C-alpha cells in the first residue's frame, strides 16, 4: 500500500510482480565469469559475509572453499 505524504485519505494499493534469476558464480552481476568473481567470492567467504546467493556454486547451502574451487573450474573452462 502507498500512503500520501500528508494524509491517508487517498489510499491506493498496487501489486508488483518481480522476476529475476541468479547466475551462479557471477558475483558482481556483470554477465561474465572471470577472476573478479573468484576474488569477490573468496573475500565474502574469508569475511563470513555470505549474503550473495550467486556464491553457492555447488548448491549445498554453504559458501566455502568448495565453491571457490568450482568457480575457478567454471572460469577456466569458459
Wavefront OBJ file of the C-alpha trace (Angstrom):
o trace
v 0.000 0.000 0.000
v 1.136 3.520 -0.775
v 0.180 6.350 1.548
v 0.188 10.026 0.541
v 2.757 12.146 2.330
v 0.327 14.458 4.180
v -2.695 12.247 4.859
v -4.088 8.773 4.466
v -7.315 9.922 2.784
v -6.365 8.755 -0.694
v -5.094 5.269 -0.090
v -4.108 3.289 -3.187
v -2.977 -0.302 -3.497
v -0.505 -1.571 -6.082
v 0.666 -5.060 -6.963
v 4.137 -5.805 -8.293
v 5.424 -8.985 -9.870
v 9.183 -9.228 -9.667
v 11.036 -11.645 -11.889
v 14.713 -12.371 -11.870
v 17.314 -15.019 -11.897
v 20.587 -15.740 -10.221
v 23.589 -16.554 -12.343
v 25.712 -18.859 -10.220
v 29.241 -17.556 -9.893
v 28.581 -14.110 -11.358
v 29.354 -12.377 -8.081
v 29.425 -8.838 -9.481
v 26.458 -9.344 -11.856
v 28.367 -8.181 -14.922
v 27.215 -11.104 -17.058
v 30.648 -12.748 -17.226
v 32.507 -15.314 -15.154
v 36.074 -14.184 -14.560
v 38.798 -13.726 -11.960
v 36.932 -10.800 -10.369
v 34.120 -13.156 -9.404
v 36.650 -15.510 -7.787
v 38.182 -12.653 -5.782
v 34.779 -11.405 -4.622
v 33.685 -14.898 -3.567
v 36.942 -15.520 -1.702
v 36.600 -12.194 0.130
v 32.991 -12.933 1.091
v 33.948 -16.326 2.472
v 37.000 -15.022 4.339
v 34.966 -12.245 5.971
v 31.976 -14.519 6.739
v 29.758 -12.248 4.634
v 27.855 -14.900 2.718
v 24.870 -12.850 1.650
v 25.267 -13.356 -2.111
v 23.325 -16.431 -3.299
v 25.373 -16.474 -6.524
v 28.299 -17.746 -4.470
v 26.799 -21.117 -3.611
v 28.114 -22.731 -6.785
v 27.586 -26.355 -5.739
v 24.150 -25.561 -4.233
v 24.832 -27.237 -0.879
v 23.533 -24.301 1.170
v 27.020 -23.129 2.179
v 29.619 -20.864 0.664
v 33.037 -22.359 1.250
v 36.294 -23.405 -0.406
v 34.427 -25.976 -2.496
v 32.509 -23.142 -4.138
v 35.750 -21.287 -4.864
v 37.227 -24.403 -6.492
v 34.043 -24.887 -8.516
v 34.085 -21.261 -9.631
v 37.753 -21.486 -10.651
v 36.878 -24.529 -12.775
v 33.965 -22.667 -14.369
v 36.162 -19.674 -15.188
v 38.976 -21.795 -16.624
v 36.607 -23.904 -18.731
v 34.621 -20.951 -20.063
l 1 2 3 4 5 6 7 8 9 10 11 12 13 14 15 16 17 18 19 20 21 22 23 24 25 26 27 28 29 30 31 32 33 34 35 36 37 38 39 40 41 42 43 44 45 46 47 48 49 50 51 52 53 54 55 56 57 58 59 60 61 62 63 64 65 66 67 68 69 70 71 72 73 74 75 76 77 78
